[in-house]
């Protein structure tokens, strides 16, 4: 069975579910596929990946292609599907980097109206230098 690779720059795992109408107006799940997330989130080894890869079967890929949320994520650049396995960080280089659920980073915080990552960033006070008396 041929594998496909789904590359994601989403911050959290997503379970894509396809449903059909069921009894008592309760939808019945007919397909469920988990796509790993965690891009931009430090893992237990303090490594922050730019992208994450999940291997899926052809049947799972068919189910994903029928899911409107998966289609939206792919259209907006957070998901990419490939038949070839590459490093997830390399694949993520051409994708949208952060979604709305990504954690706040210093560049998101304003300092005097300027983002923290700008050249006008104030210098941190120096420690361990000569003492003045």
PyMOL commands that set and color helices and strands:
alter all, ss='L'
color gray80, all
select helices_A, chain A and resi 23-25+58-65+68-75+88-92+106-108
alter helices_A, ss='H'
color red, helices_A
select strands_A, chain A and resi 3-8+14-20+28-35+52-57+79-82+110-111+114-115
alter strands_A, ss='S'
color yellow, strands_A
deselect
rebuild
show_as cartoon
